Amino acid sequence: MYATYVLRSMQPETRETTLAAAAEEFWPKLREAAGFRRFFLIQAEGGQTLGIALWDSEEHATAFRPIADAWQARLDGLGHGRIARGASEVTEV
């Protein structure tokens, strides 16, 4: 299994609008992507949000990257600051 993640600081004034747009525009594409397993959105107090997507393989995650990059650019444009982004093999315990 393979994981991709993005940590952001969300702007409180556009947070709900952004989540609604994600539910309508991004998450359906994610669910339909080849090799997609699960997505977790962790919302911490203080406005930080961590999104984690699990994939069958690195190849599947890489194939989805243009769609993910377009969505990340949109979040950047809304002022939701990107703190960290990465990807890695996952070990299930």
All heavy atoms as an XYZ file, in Angstrom:
732
protein
N       0.851     -1.169      0.000
C       0.000      0.000      0.000
C       0.896      1.231      0.000
O       2.025      1.200      0.472
C      -0.922     -0.004      1.214
C      -1.999      1.013      1.113
S      -3.312      1.004      2.370
C      -3.118     -0.474      3.279
N       0.343      2.340     -0.515
C       1.082      3.577     -0.684
C       0.195      4.724     -0.195
O      -1.024      4.686     -0.367
C       1.422      3.760     -2.165
C       2.450      4.798     -2.449
C       3.807      4.547     -2.248
C       2.079      6.047     -2.930
C       4.761      5.500     -2.532
C       3.034      7.007     -3.222
C       4.376      6.728     -3.014
O       5.325      7.673     -3.295
N       0.789      5.741      0.419
C       0.025      6.881      0.939
C       0.577      8.188      0.396
O       1.783      8.336      0.209
C       0.077      6.901      2.450
N      -0.335      9.115      0.157
C       0.025     10.500     -0.133
C      -0.644     11.362      0.925
O      -1.707     11.016      1.441
C      -0.437     10.929     -1.534
O      -1.851     10.738     -1.651
C       0.273     10.130     -2.617
N      -0.003     12.487      1.269
C      -0.586     13.357      2.285
C      -0.277     14.817      1.997
O       0.703     15.144      1.339
C      -0.092     12.987      3.684
C       1.389     13.245      3.888
C       1.838     14.477      4.337
C       2.336     12.265      3.611
C       3.187     14.716      4.502
C       3.681     12.492      3.779
C       4.099     13.733      4.233
O       5.435     13.973      4.389
N      -1.160     15.677      2.508
C      -0.968     17.126      2.452
C      -1.448     17.698      3.776
O      -2.558     17.401      4.225
C      -1.750     17.777      1.285
C      -1.571     19.290      1.298
C      -1.321     17.203     -0.044
N      -0.598     18.525      4.381
C      -0.939     19.249      5.610
C      -1.099     20.716      5.244
O      -0.230     21.289      4.576
C       0.170     19.062      6.652
C       0.017     19.830      7.963
C      -1.214     19.352      8.726
C       1.272     19.667      8.817
N      -2.221     21.309      5.658
C      -2.518     22.709      5.328
C      -3.039     23.456      6.546
O      -3.586     22.855      7.462
C      -3.611     22.794      4.261
C      -3.153     22.369      2.897
C      -4.227     22.675      1.858
N      -3.702     22.450      0.538
C      -3.018     23.331     -0.172
N      -2.811     24.535      0.298
N      -2.560     23.036     -1.367
N      -2.894     24.774      6.479
C      -3.596     25.648      7.429
C      -4.774     26.233      6.653
O      -4.591     26.864      5.619
C      -2.675     26.748      7.955
O      -2.214     27.560      6.909
N      -5.961     25.952      7.130
C      -7.169     26.357      6.413
C      -7.622     27.744      6.862
O      -7.560     28.075      8.047
C      -8.299     25.359      6.683
C      -8.001     23.940      6.222
S      -7.920     23.771      4.440
C      -9.661     23.808      4.044
N      -8.087     28.538      5.908
C      -8.660     29.846      6.203
C     -10.074     29.635      6.747
O     -10.921     29.044      6.051
C      -8.715     30.711      4.938
C      -7.362     31.078      4.403
C      -6.607     31.962      5.387
O      -7.193     32.824      6.039
N      -5.326     31.716      5.503
N     -10.345     30.071      7.962
C     -11.664     29.800      8.555
C     -12.835     30.347      7.748
O     -13.886     29.708      7.673
C     -11.606     30.466      9.929
C     -10.241     30.998     10.101
C      -9.472     30.826      8.839
N     -12.646     31.492      7.088
C     -13.772     32.112      6.383
C     -14.174     31.369      5.109
O     -15.296     31.535      4.634
C     -13.495     33.596      6.077
C     -12.254     33.860      5.262
C     -10.973     33.947      6.081
O     -10.996     33.816      7.314
O      -9.919     34.119      5.458
N     -13.288     30.537      4.552
C     -13.643     29.783      3.338
C     -13.604     28.273      3.566
O     -13.754     27.506      2.619
C     -12.699     30.148      2.176
O     -11.354     29.880      2.564
C     -12.855     31.602      1.773
N     -13.438     27.851      4.780
C     -13.314     26.422      5.095
C     -14.545     25.625      4.666
O     -14.432     24.604      3.985
C     -13.062     26.247      6.592
C     -12.806     24.842      7.002
C     -12.405     24.831      8.496
N     -12.324     23.486      8.974
C     -13.370     22.797      9.410
N     -14.564     23.341      9.436
N     -13.221     21.562      9.822
N     -15.726     26.050      5.053
C     -16.949     25.305      4.736
C     -17.207     25.274      3.234
O     -17.596     24.240      2.686
C     -18.151     25.886      5.490
C     -18.087     25.670      6.995
C     -17.916     24.215      7.399
O     -18.583     23.326      6.816
O     -17.098     23.956      8.312
N     -16.976     26.386      2.561
C     -17.131     26.430      1.109
C     -16.149     25.484      0.432
O     -16.490     24.786     -0.527
C     -16.908     27.870      0.600
O     -17.840     28.728      1.258
C     -17.105     27.970     -0.897
N     -14.926     25.447      0.944
C     -13.902     24.571      0.391
C     -14.286     23.103      0.577
O     -14.145     22.292     -0.347
C     -12.534     24.853      1.044
O     -12.190     26.223      0.806
C     -11.464     23.947      0.486
N     -14.764     22.742      1.754
C     -15.172     21.357      2.008
C     -16.345     20.953      1.115
O     -16.385     19.829      0.604
C     -15.517     21.163      3.483
C     -14.338     21.239      4.453
C     -14.825     21.194      5.889
C     -13.335     20.129      4.182
N     -17.274     21.874      0.892
C     -18.398     21.586     -0.005
C     -17.902     21.379     -1.441
O     -18.357     20.468     -2.135
C     -19.427     22.713      0.056
N     -16.962     22.211     -1.877
C     -16.398     22.060     -3.222
C     -15.642     20.740     -3.343
O     -15.732     20.061     -4.366
C     -15.483     23.236     -3.550
N     -14.914     20.364     -2.305
C     -14.193     19.078     -2.324
C     -15.168     17.920     -2.458
O     -14.938     16.982     -3.238
C     -13.348     18.931     -1.059
N     -16.260     17.976     -1.712
C     -17.261     16.904     -1.756
C     -17.909     16.799     -3.136
O     -18.235     15.702     -3.589
C     -18.324     17.144     -0.684
N     -18.039     17.923     -3.810
C     -18.691     17.931     -5.122
C     -17.717     17.666     -6.268
O     -18.057     16.970     -7.225
C     -19.364     19.289     -5.341
C     -20.148     19.373     -6.623
C     -20.854     20.710     -6.755
O     -21.432     21.170     -5.756
O     -20.811     21.277     -7.854
N     -16.510     18.202     -6.171
C     -15.592     18.190     -7.312
C     -14.418     17.225     -7.186
O     -14.061     16.573     -8.158
C     -15.028     19.596     -7.519
C     -16.083     20.630     -7.795
C     -15.521     22.037     -7.725
O     -14.318     22.218     -7.987
O     -16.291     22.951     -7.388
N     -13.788     17.177     -6.007
C     -12.542     16.414     -5.888
C     -12.753     14.989     -5.400
O     -12.245     14.034     -5.983
C     -11.559     17.153     -4.973
C     -10.255     16.425     -4.793
C      -9.363     16.293     -5.851
C      -9.922     15.851     -3.583
C      -8.161     15.615     -5.703
C      -8.729     15.174     -3.415
C      -7.846     15.055     -4.482
N     -13.470     14.816     -4.304
C     -13.628     13.482     -3.728
C     -14.266     12.477     -4.670
O     -13.853     11.310     -4.691
C     -14.347     13.550     -2.379
C     -13.521     14.269     -1.334
C     -12.162     14.366     -1.284
C     -14.004     14.997     -0.223
N     -11.780     15.106     -0.203
C     -12.884     15.504      0.470
C     -15.277     15.268      0.259
C     -12.994     16.262      1.636
C     -15.384     16.031      1.429
C     -14.263     16.517      2.097
N     -15.251     12.854     -5.506
C     -15.767     11.863     -6.468
C     -14.693     11.371     -7.439
O     -14.634     10.180     -7.758
C     -16.874     12.624     -7.204
C     -17.336     13.653     -6.229
C     -16.068     14.085     -5.512
N     -13.818     12.275     -7.909
C     -12.730     11.864     -8.800
C     -11.766     10.937     -8.075
O     -11.276      9.959     -8.649
C     -11.972     13.082     -9.315
C     -12.771     13.942    -10.246
C     -11.988     15.174    -10.644
C     -12.848     16.103    -11.475
N     -12.136     17.355    -11.771
N     -11.519     11.237     -6.823
C     -10.636     10.407     -6.016
C     -11.222      9.002     -5.854
O     -10.539      7.999     -6.069
C     -10.418     11.072     -4.651
C      -9.431     10.431     -3.699
C      -8.031     10.391     -4.295
C      -9.419     11.192     -2.376
N     -12.501      8.934     -5.507
C     -13.152      7.630     -5.310
C     -13.141      6.767     -6.566
O     -13.110      5.545     -6.485
C     -14.599      7.830     -4.852
C     -14.727      8.253     -3.438
C     -16.200      8.305     -3.021
N     -16.340      9.120     -1.845
C     -16.850     10.355     -1.825
N     -17.284     10.920     -2.938
N     -16.929     11.027     -0.708
N     -13.191      7.408     -7.742
C     -13.229      6.683     -9.017
C     -11.846      6.323     -9.544
O     -11.738      5.571    -10.516
C     -13.964      7.530    -10.059
C     -15.428      7.729     -9.741
C     -16.099      8.736    -10.658
O     -15.421      9.287    -11.555
O     -17.296      8.987    -10.472
N     -10.794      6.840     -8.928
C      -9.436      6.626     -9.432
C      -9.002      5.171     -9.267
O      -9.288      4.530     -8.254
C      -8.454      7.538     -8.706
N      -8.304      4.674    -10.272
C      -7.768      3.310    -10.217
C      -6.808      3.184     -9.036
O      -5.968      4.059     -8.817
C      -7.038      2.989    -11.516
N      -6.973      2.115     -8.278
C      -6.072      1.831     -7.168
C      -6.343      2.595     -5.891
O      -5.656      2.410     -4.888
N      -7.364      3.479     -5.888
C      -7.693      4.234     -4.680
C      -8.292      3.320     -3.631
O      -9.145      2.486     -3.931
C      -8.671      5.366     -5.007
C      -9.211      6.047     -3.780
C      -8.400      6.875     -3.031
C     -10.510      5.838     -3.370
C      -8.886      7.500     -1.888
C     -11.017      6.450     -2.242
C     -10.205      7.286     -1.496
N      -7.848      3.466     -2.394
C      -8.359      2.651     -1.285
C      -9.223      3.452     -0.311
O     -10.362      3.118     -0.067
C      -7.199      2.051     -0.498
C      -6.456      0.969     -1.203
C      -7.011     -0.391     -0.773
N      -6.122     -1.439     -1.165
C      -5.337     -2.107     -0.323
N      -5.301     -1.827      0.940
N      -4.574     -3.079     -0.781
N      -8.620      4.492      0.302
C      -9.322      5.257      1.351
C      -8.783      6.675      1.386
O      -7.662      6.930      0.971
C      -9.068      4.646      2.743
C      -9.498      3.233      2.977
C     -10.952      3.107      3.266
N     -11.352      3.939      4.382
C     -12.030      3.509      5.429
N     -12.378      2.264      5.518
N     -12.375      4.336      6.384
N      -9.588      7.576      1.941
C      -9.154      8.940      2.170
C      -9.557      9.328      3.579
O     -10.675      9.041      4.011
C      -9.801      9.899      1.158
C      -9.387     11.334      1.357
C      -8.148     11.772      0.924
C     -10.232     12.235      1.976
C      -7.758     13.088      1.109
C      -9.860     13.556      2.159
C      -8.619     13.977      1.723
N      -8.652      9.978      4.262
C      -8.912     10.469      5.613
C      -8.650     11.971      5.628
O      -7.622     12.429      5.123
C      -7.986      9.796      6.636
C      -8.140      8.312      6.686
C      -7.324      7.504      5.916
C      -9.099      7.723      7.487
C      -7.458      6.122      5.942
C      -9.254      6.341      7.520
C      -8.428      5.537      6.740
N      -9.561     12.723      6.208
C      -9.381     14.159      6.399
C      -9.402     14.402      7.904
O     -10.427     14.196      8.555
C     -10.493     14.948      5.709
C     -10.361     16.462      5.786
C      -9.094     16.930      5.065
C     -11.589     17.135      5.207
N      -8.280     14.813      8.429
C      -8.134     15.042      9.859
C      -8.095     16.545     10.075
O      -7.216     17.228      9.545
C      -6.846     14.367     10.385
C      -6.896     12.875     10.065
C      -6.674     14.635     11.871
C      -5.563     12.181     10.140
N      -9.069     17.034     10.826
C      -9.184     18.462     11.063
C      -8.858     18.761     12.521
O      -9.612     18.387     13.414
C     -10.590     18.933     10.712
C     -10.923     18.653      9.250
C     -12.332     19.013      8.905
O     -12.671     20.188      8.908
N     -13.148     18.022      8.601
N      -7.740     19.416     12.729
C      -7.297     19.736     14.082
C      -7.796     21.118     14.484
O      -8.096     21.956     13.637
C      -5.775     19.697     14.158
N      -7.868     21.329     15.780
C      -8.179     22.668     16.269
C      -7.055     23.600     15.833
O      -5.921     23.180     15.670
C      -8.304     22.650     17.782
C      -9.539     21.912     18.267
C      -9.701     21.997     19.767
O      -9.310     23.011     20.355
O     -10.208     21.018     20.334
N      -7.377     24.836     15.600
C      -6.373     25.782     15.152
C      -6.316     25.914     13.643
O      -5.490     26.645     13.120
N      -7.154     25.170     12.929
C      -7.259     25.352     11.494
C      -6.384     24.473     10.624
O      -6.420     24.593      9.412
N      -5.583     23.599     11.222
C      -4.774     22.712     10.388
C      -5.596     21.508      9.946
O      -6.411     20.983     10.701
C      -3.529     22.248     11.124
C      -2.505     23.348     11.267
C      -1.170     22.834     11.736
O      -1.046     21.723     12.209
N      -0.156     23.673     11.613
N      -5.355     21.100      8.700
C      -6.047     19.958      8.111
C      -5.022     19.040      7.461
O      -4.149     19.500      6.727
C      -7.064     20.434      7.051
O      -7.992     21.329      7.667
C      -7.826     19.275      6.463
N      -5.150     17.750      7.729
C      -4.277     16.744      7.141
C      -5.124     15.808      6.288
O      -6.060     15.183      6.790
C      -3.557     15.950      8.230
C      -2.696     14.774      7.776
C      -1.540     15.259      6.905
C      -2.191     13.996      8.978
N      -4.824     15.746      4.992
C      -5.501     14.824      4.088
C      -4.561     13.680      3.748
O      -3.416     13.917      3.354
N      -5.053     12.449      3.911
C      -4.247     11.256      3.633
C      -5.030     10.365      2.684
O      -6.173      9.998      2.970
C      -3.935     10.465      4.915
C      -3.214     11.343      5.928
C      -3.120      9.208      4.588
C      -3.104     10.719      7.317
N      -4.421     10.032      1.546
C      -5.037      9.113      0.581
C      -4.217      7.829      0.553
O      -2.986      7.874      0.515
C      -5.085      9.733     -0.803
N      -4.901      6.706      0.584
C      -4.238      5.401      0.507
C      -4.510      4.785     -0.863
O      -5.636      4.827     -1.365
C      -4.746      4.468      1.605
C      -4.501      4.931      3.038
C      -5.094      3.931      4.019
C      -3.031      5.145      3.303
N      -3.457      4.201     -1.435
C      -3.484      3.646     -2.791
C      -2.958      2.223     -2.778
O      -2.178      1.850     -1.910
C      -2.588      4.490     -3.700
C      -2.986      5.923     -3.749
C      -2.544      6.926     -2.942
C      -3.940      6.512     -4.630
N      -3.152      8.104     -3.279
C      -4.011      7.879     -4.313
C      -4.727      6.003     -5.662
C      -4.850      8.750     -4.994
C      -5.557      6.875     -6.341
C      -5.614      8.233     -6.009
N      -3.330      1.454     -3.782
C      -2.793      0.104     -3.937
C      -1.298      0.135     -4.216
O      -0.573     -0.753     -3.779
C      -3.493     -0.642     -5.083
C      -4.896     -1.078     -4.716
O      -5.176     -1.285     -3.524
O      -5.719     -1.214     -5.645
N      -0.841      1.172     -4.962
C       0.569      1.223     -5.340
C       1.002      2.664     -5.613
O       0.169      3.554     -5.805
C       0.810      0.394     -6.596
O       0.193      1.032     -7.717
N       2.298      2.854     -5.676
C       2.849      4.155     -6.035
C       2.419      4.543     -7.447
O       2.147      5.723     -7.726
C       4.375      4.114     -5.938
C       5.034      5.430     -6.263
C       6.544      5.399     -6.082
O       7.105      4.344     -5.722
O       7.170      6.455     -6.317
N       2.331      3.577     -8.339
C       1.922      3.851     -9.712
C       0.516      4.435     -9.780
O       0.252      5.348    -10.562
C       2.010      2.580    -10.569
C       3.424      2.096    -10.810
C       4.061      1.386     -9.601
O       3.334      0.919     -8.687
O       5.294      1.330     -9.560
N      -0.385      3.898     -8.964
C      -1.747      4.434     -8.937
C      -1.755      5.870     -8.420
O      -2.435      6.738     -8.978
C      -2.658      3.564     -8.065
C      -2.991      2.259     -8.686
N      -2.515      1.066     -8.197
C      -3.752      1.951     -9.756
C      -2.973      0.077     -8.943
N      -3.728      0.593     -9.903
N      -1.009      6.127     -7.353
C      -0.938      7.484     -6.804
C      -0.344      8.448     -7.819
O      -0.837      9.570     -7.992
C      -0.114      7.485     -5.513
N       0.689      8.014     -8.513
C       1.345      8.855     -9.512
C       0.405      9.161    -10.679
O       0.376     10.287    -11.187
C       2.627      8.170    -10.018
O       3.502      7.980     -8.902
C       3.320      9.002    -11.074
N      -0.390      8.199    -11.086
C      -1.334      8.407    -12.187
C      -2.386      9.462    -11.830
O      -2.860     10.193    -12.695
C      -2.005      7.089    -12.568
N      -2.739      9.548    -10.558
C      -3.749     10.510    -10.107
C      -3.159     11.898     -9.841
O      -3.899     12.870     -9.705
C      -4.435      9.984     -8.836
C      -5.622     10.792     -8.406
C      -6.818     10.718     -9.095
C      -5.545     11.628     -7.311
C      -7.918     11.469     -8.703
C      -6.633     12.384     -6.902
C      -7.833     12.302     -7.595
N      -1.875     12.000     -9.824
C      -1.214     13.240     -9.404
C      -1.637     14.488    -10.186
O      -1.814     15.550     -9.579
C       0.292     13.092     -9.436
C       0.969     14.280     -8.812
C       2.320     13.979     -8.334
N       2.736     15.110     -7.506
C       3.774     15.099     -6.767
N       4.520     14.024     -6.696
N       4.098     16.149     -6.056
N      -1.837     14.445    -11.509
C      -2.285     15.674    -12.190
C      -3.614     16.210    -11.645
O      -3.785     17.428    -11.521
C      -2.416     15.248    -13.657
C      -1.461     14.100    -13.787
C      -1.534     13.374    -12.470
N      -4.533     15.332    -11.307
C      -5.812     15.765    -10.733
C      -5.578     16.323     -9.335
O      -6.124     17.373     -8.978
C      -6.826     14.602    -10.710
C      -7.154     14.183    -12.141
C      -8.093     14.988     -9.945
C      -7.935     12.899    -12.255
N      -4.764     15.651     -8.546
C      -4.455     16.119     -7.192
C      -3.738     17.470     -7.241
O      -4.043     18.367     -6.445
C      -3.613     15.088     -6.453
N      -2.802     17.621     -8.163
C      -2.070     18.885     -8.281
C      -3.005     20.040     -8.644
O      -2.855     21.152     -8.125
C      -0.959     18.769     -9.320
C       0.232     17.968     -8.832
O       0.310     17.650     -7.620
O       1.092     17.635     -9.679
N      -3.965     19.794     -9.519
C      -4.933     20.832     -9.889
C      -5.766     21.243     -8.672
O      -6.016     22.439     -8.448
C      -5.832     20.351    -11.023
N      -6.171     20.269     -7.882
C      -6.951     20.572     -6.676
C      -6.078     21.329     -5.667
O      -6.532     22.304     -5.051
C      -7.517     19.297     -6.060
C      -8.285     19.579     -4.808
C      -7.921     19.257     -3.536
C      -9.530     20.266     -4.694
N      -8.868     19.706     -2.645
C      -9.859     20.330     -3.334
C     -10.394     20.842     -5.620
C     -11.017     20.947     -2.865
C     -11.555     21.464     -5.152
C     -11.862     21.507     -3.803
N      -4.836     20.916     -5.505
C      -3.940     21.607     -4.577
C      -3.716     23.056     -5.013
O      -3.652     23.960     -4.171
C      -2.606     20.862     -4.451
C      -2.718     19.488     -3.809
C      -3.362     19.525     -2.439
O      -3.072     20.397     -1.629
N      -4.247     18.578     -2.173
N      -3.604     23.299     -6.302
C      -3.448     24.669     -6.803
C      -4.681     25.513     -6.472
O      -4.562     26.688     -6.123
C      -3.197     24.651     -8.305
N      -5.841     24.886     -6.564
C      -7.070     25.607     -6.204
C      -7.067     25.976     -4.724
O      -7.436     27.083     -4.353
C      -8.285     24.749     -6.540
C      -9.570     25.463     -6.243
C     -10.718     24.893     -6.988
N     -11.917     25.620     -6.638
C     -13.126     25.106     -6.677
N     -13.278     23.876     -7.104
N     -14.157     25.807     -6.333
N      -6.644     25.033     -3.867
C      -6.565     25.321     -2.436
C      -5.551     26.425     -2.155
O      -5.793     27.298     -1.313
C      -6.205     24.052     -1.660
C      -7.250     22.937     -1.685
C      -6.734     21.721     -0.933
C      -8.574     23.407     -1.117
N      -4.427     26.397     -2.863
C      -3.435     27.465     -2.734
C      -4.076     28.815     -3.061
O      -3.882     29.797     -2.344
C      -2.243     27.239     -3.669
C      -1.376     26.049     -3.288
O      -1.432     25.584     -2.130
O      -0.638     25.576     -4.174
N      -4.842     28.847     -4.138
C      -5.497     30.075     -4.576
C      -6.529     30.594     -3.590
O      -6.798     31.797     -3.547
N      -7.095     29.714     -2.800
C      -8.071     30.116     -1.781
C      -7.391     30.557     -0.487
O      -8.059     30.910      0.480
C      -9.037     28.958     -1.490
C      -9.995     28.612     -2.622
C     -10.730     27.311     -2.327
C     -10.991     29.748     -2.839
N      -6.059     30.511     -0.468
C      -5.320     30.967      0.709
C      -5.117     29.923      1.784
O      -4.680     30.246      2.877
N      -5.424     28.667      1.471
C      -5.195     27.588      2.428
C      -3.728     27.177      2.302
O      -3.348     26.463      1.377
C      -6.110     26.397      2.151
C      -7.568     26.748      2.156
N      -8.188     27.360      3.216
C      -8.528     26.586      1.212
C      -9.474     27.545      2.942
N      -9.698     27.079      1.724
N      -2.906     27.649      3.223
C      -1.461     27.486      3.116
C      -0.995     26.049      3.222
O      -1.355     25.338      4.163
N      -0.177     25.653      2.277
C       0.396     24.310      2.285
C       1.586     24.299      3.248
O       2.513     25.080      3.102
C       0.827     23.917      0.885
C       1.140     22.444      0.753
C       1.561     22.051     -0.628
N       0.804     22.719     -1.686
C       0.889     22.386     -2.958
N       1.694     21.423     -3.345
N       0.186     23.023     -3.864
N       1.562     23.390      4.204
C       2.643     23.260      5.173
C       3.587     22.141      4.754
O       4.800     22.288      4.806
C       2.071     22.991      6.585
C       1.201     24.171      7.028
C       3.191     22.719      7.578
C       0.359     23.902      8.254
N       3.020     21.024      4.352
C       3.836     19.872      3.962
C       3.055     19.007      2.987
O       1.827     18.989      2.996
C       4.222     19.048      5.180
N       3.816     18.288      2.155
C       3.224     17.348      1.205
C       4.208     16.210      1.032
O       5.419     16.428      1.001
C       2.996     18.044     -0.123
C       2.384     17.152     -1.185
C       2.188     17.927     -2.461
N       1.393     17.135     -3.398
C       0.994     17.561     -4.559
N       1.282     18.784     -4.949
N       0.298     16.784     -5.359
N       3.707     14.992      0.919
C       4.621     13.884      0.729
C       3.904     12.612      0.328
O       2.696     12.580      0.142
N       4.709     11.565      0.207
C       4.199     10.249     -0.186
C       5.159      9.203      0.334
O       6.357      9.462      0.483
C       4.056     10.156     -1.692
N       4.634      7.979      0.573
C       5.483      6.941      1.127
C       4.784      5.599      1.086
O       3.552      5.515      1.040
C       5.808      7.331      2.575
O       6.208      6.274      3.340
N       5.593      4.549      1.111
C       5.061      3.193      1.296
C       4.432      3.124      2.683
O       4.848      3.814      3.614
C       6.176      2.157      1.217
C       6.731      1.961     -0.169
C       5.753      1.287     -1.115
O       4.933      0.454     -0.674
O       5.793      1.613     -2.314
N       3.418      2.281      2.828
C       2.713      2.127      4.102
C       2.896      0.703      4.602
O       2.785     -0.249      3.835
C       1.208      2.414      3.923
C       0.449      2.126      5.215
C       0.986      3.841      3.464
N       3.174      0.585      5.876
C       3.248     -0.710      6.519
C       2.006     -0.903      7.388
O       1.746     -0.089      8.274
C       4.510     -0.822      7.412
O       5.653     -0.584      6.603
C       4.595     -2.184      8.070
N       1.221     -1.918      7.086
C       0.051     -2.205      7.898
C       0.477     -3.046      9.088
O       1.254     -3.995      8.948
C      -0.996     -2.945      7.085
C      -1.632     -2.090      6.018
C      -2.773     -2.781      5.334
O      -3.792     -3.055      6.008
O      -2.637     -3.084      4.133
N      -0.054     -2.710     10.238
C       0.293     -3.433     11.471
C      -0.935     -4.155     11.979
O      -2.022     -3.684     11.927
C       0.797     -2.447     12.548
C       1.155     -3.179     13.809
C       1.976     -1.677     12.015
